[in-house]
Amino acid sequence: MSLSGIRVYATVDNPFTISKYKGYNPEPDYNQRGNLTPGVDYGLYPLVRSYNLGVKVTF
């Protein structure tokens, strides 16, 4: 059994948000509440930040 290849990878989604917005989410939800109150976030959850690390080994 011999090692043919190895691959290490990493990704980060939404590592930071640059905004002067004081609320949780600078991207308000327009579809859930309708278009009557655009720009209002109703205290929605902040944007998700995710880290992924992986290793692929080929024999």
N, C-alpha and C positions, 0 to 999 in steps of 0.2 A: 504494500500500500504506500504510494508516494503522493506527496503534496503537489498538485498541479498549479494551484493558484490561490491567492488570498486577497480579499478586497475588504477594506474598512471604509465606512462612509458615515457621515453625520449631516443632519439637516436641522435648521431652526426655522420655525414659522412664527411670524410676528414677534421678532426679538425686542422691538421697542416701538412706541407710538409717539410721534412728535406732534403735539397739538396744544393749544392754549385752552382747550375745552376742559371745564372743571368737573364734568360728570364722569360716569363710568365708561361710557362707550361713545367715541366721537363719530360713530357711524350709526345714526338713529334708525330705528326700524320703521320704515314707511308702510310696509305691507300689512303688518298685523293690526295696526290701529286705523288704517285708512289714510287718506290724503288730507283729512280735515285739520290735522295738527302737525304739519311737517317740521322736522327739526327737534321734536320732543322725544326724549328717549325713555321716559317713564321708569327710570331706574333699572334699565336692563343690565344684564351681566356684562362685564368687560370683555374685550377681545381675548381669545384664547391664545396663549403662548405655548408652543410645544417643541420639545427637543427629541430627536430621534437619533439613535446610534445603532449601527449594525455591522456585522461581520459576515462575509460570504467566503466559505472555504470550499475549494474544489479539489477532489481527489482523483 
